[in-house]
Structure formats: C-alpha cells, structure tokens
C-alpha cells in the first residue's frame, strides 16, 4: 500500500478536520509529522507541516472531495465590501507587525513570529478582519 501526500497543514486542527471528513467518505488516510509539529510548532516550515496522507489508489477521489470541501467553505464566507466568495485568510505585507517581526527576527535571531494575518478579497482587493458568514438556514432547500 503506497501512501501519497494529499495536502499539508500548519496546524493539527485543520489536518484533523480534513482527515475526519475524508474518513467519513471512506478514504483511508493518516497524518504524517503530526507529533513533531504539535510538540514543537517552530519546526512547521522545516518539516513541511502536518501532511494528510492517502492511499495512492484513492488519491483522485480524495482530491475531488478536498475541492468540494474548499468550495463549501468558500460559499459560506463572503467579503463584507463586495459580497464575493473569492476570499482567503493570508499574511498581509501591509501589516506593520509582519515587517517588525522580520526585522527583529533578523537582528536578534528570535524565531517568535507575531500573527499579522488578515482576510483578503481577491475580487475588490479589500482587507478586513472578519468575513460575513452565511447562515445555513438562509440557503434555499
């Protein structure tokens, strides 16, 4: 049984959610490097994150499901400015904390990184702290 990497995640929460949803659909999978990243998160970039591994024979179906899960998530979150679903949670170069952390990390060799993440709409190019979440009760049945 040959295993291949489906996707890599920076934290165990997202990895477990995807693994659980895949297992519900009958996809055999497991997490590689989960213990390493959970015990020492500073190694996330060095190790390449927590990898969701699937059986090679099930890779095509797992990729379809992963795309479906991402589409479902995107359809629930919208930009508060233009209402687009084309949004992501990203590190913003416009946040001063990201530049400050980079400079201090270079000068002092400190690996502590402050979170300068924000939501960005790739349709209207606005940045915001929280997207508008659609309630599942609002959707037509």
N, C-alpha and C positions, 0 to 999 in steps of 0.2 A: 504494500500500500504506500504509494508515493504522495507526500503532502506538499502543497504549494501555498505561498502567501497570497491571501486574498486582499488584505488591507492592513495597514499599520496604524496604530492609535497612540497618542501621547499619554493616555491615562487608562486605568483599568475599568473605569465606569463605562465609557463608550465602547470599549472592546467587549465587555460582558453583555451589554445590551444587544450588540450585533450578534455575538455568539449565541445568545439565547433565542433571538428571532430566527437565526438560521437553523438552529436545532429544532425549533417548532415546525419548520418546513421540511424536516428530515435530512438536513445536510449535516454530515459528520464533520465536526471541527474541534479545534482546541487552540489555546493561547500559548504562543512561544514568547519567552522572556518576560512573562508576567511578574514572576517573583523578583527578578533583578530590578525591574523598573519600579515596582511597588515599594521595595525596600530602599532603593537608592534612586530617586527620581532624577538626580543630576545626570545619570547615565542614559537618559532617554534618547538624546541625539546620537550618542556614541553607539548604542546598541541598535538604534533604528526604531525604537518604540515597541509596543506590545503588538505582536503580529497575530492576526487571526489566520490560522492555517486550515485548509480544507483538503479533502481527498481530491487528487487531480481529476478523477472521473466526474466529480461533482462541481468542478470549477465554473463551467459555463452557467449552470443553474444558480450557483451562489452569486455570480456576477449580476445575473438578471435580478435576483432578489435584492442585492445590495443597491442596485439602481432604483428599484421600486421603493425601498426604504427611504432613500435620499429624496426621491420625488415626493413621497408622502410628507416628509419633514418640511421640505420646501413649500409645499402647498399650504401648510398651516401657518407659516411665518411670512409676514409682508412688511414692506417698507412703510413707515408712518408718513413719509412725504409723498410718494407716488403710488403706493399700493402694489408694487412689483414683488414677485416672489424670488427675484434674482438677487438674493442677499446671502452674505456669509459673515461669520464671526472671524475677524482677522486681526493680526498685529498691525497697527497703523503707524506709518512713518511720521504722521502728523502729531502723534502723542509725544510730548516732551519727555515723559518718563522712559520711553524706549531709547531715546538719544542719550539721556543722562545715564542710564544703566549701561549702555555700550561704552561710554567714555570711562565711567568709573570701573567697569569690569576690565577694560584695557589697562588703565593706570594701576589698579591695585590687585589685579588677578582674582577678584572676587567673582564667584560664579552665581551669586544670587541675582535673579532676574525678576524685576517687577513686572506685573502684568499690565501691558498697555494695549489690551485688546479692545476692539470696538466692532460694532456691526457696520457693514458697508453695503450699500445698494449699488449694483453694477449697472443699473438702468439710469438712475438720475445722479449717481455718484455722490450721494449724501452719506454722511456717517452719523450714527445715532447709538444711544446706549442700550435701548431695548426695542425689538421689533414688535409689531402688532401681531398677536396670536389669535387666529380664528378659532372660535369655539366649535367643536364637532356638532353641537346642537344647531348651529347656524346653517350647516350644509344641507342641501336638499336630499331627500331619501328616495 
